[in-house]
Amino acid sequence: MKKRIIQLSTLAIAGFLMISCVQPESETTEKAPSAETEVEGVDLNLEYRDFGNEPFVFNIEDYTRQNDTYRTVLWTGEYMQLTVMSLLPGEDIGLEIHDDHDQFIRVEAGEGIVKMGDTKDDLSFQQRVEDDFAIMIPAGKWHNVENDTDKPLKIYSIYAPREHNPNTVHKNKEEAMADEHDH
């Protein structure tokens, strides 16, 4: 029962994030003036750290687009975790499977290809993704996201329950692969 509640909560949050990211310009709320430096409405003073398990309200697009690390955990709660990632040209997340939870990934900038399948040798589902695409990965599916272009692919990912240790920062893919926890 608890696992089902967590899954439903995750889907509700993912749905809210998808809807909030496509809100028409006329319906957006006016941003309060800020003392922080801004360039064309982009905050240049973002703090990259794990803000969990405290309330946290932020512009996820700014955080995702400005992130230059392979992976940074931005928020770790009791039952959910948010990471931002930047995949360099030719880089991928790495083939993996999560048996006990679903995963939500959103593309904020760049292009790539997502592959999924029932076995790691048969990734029969393949789909091109680009800015504003959402990727829903069911539990038990092998999956990989690849940047097959010459520009960085900027994504964020929601896991429920959490996937990485709180405060995880992987500056590059090699560092991530050396981490015992990663796949």
C-alpha positions in Angstrom: 0.0 0.0 0.0 2.8 2.4 1.0 4.6 1.7 -2.3 1.4 2.4 -4.3 0.9 5.7 -2.5 4.5 6.7 -3.3 4.0 5.8 -6.9 0.8 7.8 -7.2 2.4 10.8 -5.4 5.3 10.7 -7.8 3.0 10.6 -10.9 1.0 13.5 -9.5 4.2 15.6 -8.9 5.5 14.7 -12.4 2.2 15.7 -14.0 2.2 19.0 -12.1 5.8 19.7 -13.3 4.8 18.9 -16.9 1.8 21.2 -16.7 3.7 24.0 -15.0 6.4 23.9 -17.6 4.0 24.5 -20.5 1.9 27.2 -18.9 1.0 30.0 -21.4 2.9 33.2 -21.1 -0.3 35.2 -20.3 -1.0 33.0 -17.3 2.4 33.2 -15.6 2.7 35.0 -12.4 4.8 38.2 -12.2 8.2 37.5 -10.7 9.1 39.5 -7.6 12.1 41.9 -8.0 15.4 40.3 -6.9 18.7 41.7 -5.7 20.4 38.8 -7.5 22.1 39.3 -10.8 20.0 38.4 -13.8 20.7 38.2 -17.5 17.6 38.0 -19.7 15.6 36.8 -16.8 18.1 34.0 -15.9 19.4 33.9 -12.3 23.2 33.7 -12.3 23.5 33.2 -8.6 22.1 29.7 -8.3 23.3 27.6 -5.4 23.8 23.9 -6.3 23.4 21.7 -3.3 20.9 19.2 -1.9 18.1 21.3 -0.4 16.2 18.4 1.0 14.3 17.6 3.2 13.1 21.2 3.6 10.6 23.1 1.5 12.2 24.4 -1.7 10.7 26.5 -4.4 12.8 27.3 -7.5 13.0 27.8 -11.2 13.8 24.2 -12.4 14.5 25.4 -15.9 17.2 27.8 -14.8 18.8 25.1 -12.5 18.7 22.5 -15.2 20.0 24.7 -18.1 22.8 26.2 -16.0 24.0 23.0 -14.5 27.4 21.9 -15.8 27.9 18.7 -13.8 27.1 15.2 -15.0 24.8 14.8 -12.0 23.9 17.0 -9.0 21.3 16.0 -6.4 19.1 19.2 -5.8 16.6 17.8 -3.4 16.3 14.6 -1.3 13.1 13.9 0.6 11.8 11.0 2.6 10.3 9.3 -0.5 11.5 11.3 -3.6 14.7 12.8 -5.1 15.4 15.4 -7.8 18.7 15.5 -9.8 19.9 17.7 -12.6 22.2 16.4 -15.3 24.3 17.7 -18.2 25.3 15.1 -20.8 28.1 16.2 -23.0 28.0 15.4 -26.8 28.3 11.6 -27.2 27.6 10.9 -23.5 24.8 8.9 -22.1 23.3 8.1 -18.7 24.4 4.5 -18.9 22.2 1.5 -19.3 20.3 0.8 -16.1 17.2 -0.6 -14.5 15.2 0.3 -11.4 13.2 -2.7 -10.2 11.4 -0.9 -7.4 10.5 2.5 -8.8 9.4 4.5 -11.7 11.4 7.4 -13.0 10.5 10.7 -14.6 13.0 12.6 -16.9 12.4 16.0 -18.5 14.6 17.5 -21.3 15.2 21.2 -20.8 17.8 21.8 -23.5 19.3 19.7 -26.3 18.4 16.6 -28.1 19.0 12.9 -27.8 17.5 9.4 -27.9 15.9 7.4 -25.2 16.0 3.6 -25.4 14.0 1.1 -23.3 13.3 -2.6 -23.2 12.6 -5.6 -21.1 16.2 -6.9 -21.3 19.4 -5.0 -21.6 20.1 -6.8 -24.9 16.7 -5.8 -26.4 16.0 -2.1 -26.2 13.1 -2.2 -28.7 11.6 1.1 -27.6 13.5 4.0 -29.1 12.4 7.6 -29.3 14.0 11.0 -30.2 13.7 13.6 -27.5 14.3 17.3 -27.4 13.5 20.5 -25.4 10.3 20.1 -23.3 10.0 16.3 -23.8 9.1 14.2 -20.7 10.3 10.6 -20.4 8.3 8.2 -18.3 10.3 5.1 -17.3 8.3 2.2 -15.7 9.9 0.1 -13.0 11.6 -3.0 -14.4 12.5 -1.4 -17.8 16.1 -1.3 -18.9 16.7 2.2 -20.2 19.3 4.7 -21.4 19.3 8.3 -22.5 22.0 9.2 -25.0 23.2 12.6 -26.3 23.9 11.9 -30.0 24.4 15.6 -30.9 27.2 18.1 -30.7 25.6 20.2 -27.9 25.0 19.4 -24.2 21.8 17.6 -23.3 20.3 19.2 -20.1 17.8 17.1 -18.2 16.3 16.7 -14.7 15.2 13.4 -13.2 12.7 12.6 -10.4 13.1 9.3 -8.5 10.7 7.8 -6.0 12.1 6.5 -3.8 15.4 8.2 -4.0 18.1 6.7 -6.1 21.4 8.4 -5.1 22.9 9.3 -1.8 21.9 12.8 -0.5 24.4 15.5 -1.5 25.7 13.5 -4.5 27.6 15.6 -7.0 29.3 13.9 -10.0 31.3 16.4 -11.9 31.7 14.0 -14.9 30.5 10.6 -16.0 33.8 9.0 -15.0 33.3 10.2 -11.4 29.7 8.8 -11.5 30.8 5.4 -12.8 33.5 5.2 -10.1 30.9 5.8 -7.4 30.0 2.4 -5.9 26.3 3.3 -5.8 26.0 4.0 -9.6 25.1 1.3 -12.1 
